[in-house]
C-alpha cells in the first residue's frame, strides 16, 4: 500500500512542470494484473473537476445535470 505522502513524493519527482502554475501535479498510475489486465488511474495533487462525459445520453440525464450544478456552485 502506498501512502498519500509517498504518492505526493512520486508526483513531484515524476511530473513535468505544468504550463500553468495553478494546474495541480498529476501522474497516470497503471496497475497490471497477472492476466495482463491493465487499469489506469490519473492521480492528482488536490481536487480536479472531472470532464463532462463524452456520451450524449449521459449529458441529457437529469442526474448528471444535478451533479454538474452542484460542482459549479
Backbone torsions as a table, in degrees:
resi	resn	phi	psi	omega
1	UNK	NA	136.8	-179.7
2	UNK	-104.5	129.5	179.7
3	UNK	-77.6	162.9	179.3
4	UNK	-65.1	-34.4	178.1
5	UNK	-68.4	-36.1	177.2
6	UNK	-68.2	-40.1	176.2
7	UNK	-60.7	-40.5	178.8
8	UNK	-62.6	-41.8	177.2
9	UNK	-61.1	-44.4	179.8
10	UNK	-62.8	-42.9	179.8
11	UNK	-61.9	-41.5	-179.6
12	UNK	-64.1	-37.4	-178.8
13	UNK	-79.2	-35.8	-171.9
14	UNK	-94.1	-21.1	-175.3
15	UNK	-81.8	144.6	169.9
16	UNK	-78.1	150.7	178.3
17	UNK	-62.6	133.7	-178.9
18	UNK	-69.2	150.4	176.7
19	UNK	-65.0	-38.1	179.7
20	UNK	-105.0	123.5	-178.1
21	UNK	-62.3	-19.0	178.4
22	UNK	-82.6	-7.8	179.4
23	UNK	-77.6	127.5	179.7
24	UNK	-70.7	153.7	175.3
25	UNK	-63.7	147.2	176.7
26	UNK	-152.1	152.2	173.6
27	UNK	-138.1	155.3	174.5
28	UNK	-101.2	121.1	-178.8
29	UNK	-99.3	124.7	178.3
30	UNK	-111.1	127.3	178.3
31	UNK	-113.3	125.0	-176.9
32	UNK	-110.3	127.1	176.6
33	UNK	-89.5	167.9	-179.4
34	UNK	-65.0	-22.9	178.4
35	UNK	-89.8	14.0	178.9
36	UNK	74.9	9.5	173.6
37	UNK	-69.5	135.0	178.8
38	UNK	-120.6	130.8	176.1
39	UNK	-118.3	131.2	-179.1
40	UNK	-108.6	136.5	174.7
41	UNK	-126.2	134.4	172.7
42	UNK	-95.4	116.0	-177.3
43	UNK	-105.5	126.3	179.9
44	UNK	-120.5	157.1	176.7
45	UNK	-91.0	92.6	-177.4
46	UNK	116.1	-170.7	-179.2
47	UNK	-96.3	138.6	177.7
48	UNK	-130.0	128.8	177.3
49	UNK	-70.0	128.8	-177.5
50	UNK	-67.8	153.0	174.3
51	UNK	-69.8	150.3	176.6
52	UNK	-65.0	154.2	-178.6
53	UNK	-65.5	150.8	178.1
54	UNK	-77.0	-28.1	-176.2
55	UNK	-74.5	121.8	-177.5
56	UNK	-66.0	-26.0	177.6
57	UNK	-64.0	-38.5	180.0
58	UNK	-68.8	-33.9	-179.7
59	UNK	-64.5	-36.6	-179.6
60	UNK	-78.4	-10.9	-177.6
61	UNK	-67.4	129.9	-179.0
62	UNK	-59.8	-38.0	-178.3
63	UNK	-62.9	-41.3	178.7
64	UNK	-62.8	-41.5	-179.3
65	UNK	-63.9	-38.9	178.0
66	UNK	-63.2	-45.4	180.0
67	UNK	-63.1	-40.1	-178.2
68	UNK	-65.2	-40.8	177.8
69	UNK	-60.5	-41.9	179.9
70	UNK	-64.9	-38.5	-178.4
71	UNK	-65.5	-35.4	-174.0
72	UNK	-97.1	9.9	177.2
73	UNK	-77.0	NA	NA
